[in-house]
Amino acid sequence: MTSQHPGPGAGPTLADLAHRVTADRERPAYGHDALITCDRLVRIFSVGGVEVQALQGLDLLVREGELMALVGASGSGKSTLMNILSGLDTPTAGTARVAGHDLLAMNARARLAYRREVVGFVWQQTARNLLPYLTAAQNVTLPMRLRGVRARRRDQAERAGELLSLLDVADLGDRRPHELSGGQQQRVAIAVALANNPAVLLADEPTGELDSRTAEQIFGAFRTVNERLGTTVVVVTHDKAVADQVRRTVAIRDGRTATEVLRRSELDRATGHERLVSREYATLDRAGRLQLPAEYTRALDMRDRVALELQADHITVHPDDGTAADGTA
Ligand SMILES: Nc1ncnc2c1ncn2[C@@H]1O[C@H](COP(=O)(O)OP(=O)(O)OP(=O)(O)O)[C@@H](O)[C@H]1O
């Protein structure tokens, strides 16, 4: 029998091991405190017998109250992710949870309730967001009626008015979509998406059909919603200027999160003005995998393998200099 009190230098005691096991069990699960958790998310499409892996084990955590942008090359998987988060599509494997809802386990009824009450979405095509034969105000009250919760018409109309006012289109409530500009339509579409007070507002290229000045204003509207209502907002965008305005931008590459830029304001001592300082991070996945930027590895001619060294507060990555101990230079 192993002693409970071995001498110095011996392995862990039984008590140590028991403690480790309990500590591991009690460690909070990945993403336990996030509003959106994607864990090794996979989406495979089969087209004519050919498989396309649109998402290849994507990890993403979004905390409550965040306003963040998702960027990435065409075909990287952004829309696939948004369709999953909005409840329109189901992942092939992995975990996706939004505000406590497991997106892989919902039946049709739960999915419908999820889409009506938990998430709001704004699409790129302005025409897809609004019903053409309803006025702006009627478009905003429609999701409230579909939700089926008994509420007085007057209260619904009042809420629609408040939302249209928050989005600076209060005086356009009686107009139909074709009587509104593209930017005004997107503002109304944001109000529609917020009608049932969702936990998350998702937007897929919401400024894609707008000129850059209008795009900037629409992005301002997302900021207002985030700041005033506290709604968590995730926006997919191609627009670099738009992505630069948020505190967090996550880049997706080949169906995985690859890099992340975080921005914070800092006081410029010289001028006394606030300025935004940004820093790029690489994503470290749960298996410890890290993708080094191609321009870095090319600059140091890093290929096949690299040497890692653990320092007190960082890890260094060196090119393979051909001095491997096993002689396989
Ligand atoms: N319904 C589908 N059937 C088959 N393949 C699909 C389907 N939807 C997406 N894909 C494929 O999955 C990959 C990711 O597509 P996705 O639309 O998510 O990319 P994206 O980053 O949104 O691109 P874009 O910026 O051009 O909109 C692409 O290779 C695409 O062809």
The ligand as an ORCA input file, in Angstrom:
! r2SCAN-3c Opt
* xyz 0 1
  N     -26.167     25.713    -47.760
  C     -24.926     25.420    -48.135
  N     -24.667     24.333    -48.877
  C     -23.410     24.023    -49.233
  N     -22.325     24.733    -48.914
  C     -22.510     25.846    -48.185
  C     -23.819     26.255    -47.755
  N     -23.691     27.389    -47.031
  C     -22.374     27.689    -47.015
  N     -21.660     26.767    -47.699
  C     -20.196     26.731    -47.878
  O     -19.611     26.876    -46.594
  C     -18.471     27.725    -46.626
  C     -18.694     28.919    -45.704
  O     -19.719     29.750    -46.242
  P     -20.266     31.048    -45.509
  O     -21.411     31.576    -46.317
  O     -20.529     30.743    -44.091
  O     -19.015     32.051    -45.618
  P     -18.924     33.602    -45.335
  O     -17.689     33.801    -44.530
  O     -20.199     34.091    -44.757
  O     -18.717     34.197    -46.774
  P     -19.212     35.604    -47.397
  O     -18.394     36.658    -46.693
  O     -18.891     35.495    -48.835
  O     -20.669     35.745    -47.095
  C     -18.297     28.115    -48.096
  O     -17.364     27.226    -48.654
  C     -19.673     27.909    -48.682
  O     -19.596     27.600    -50.042
*
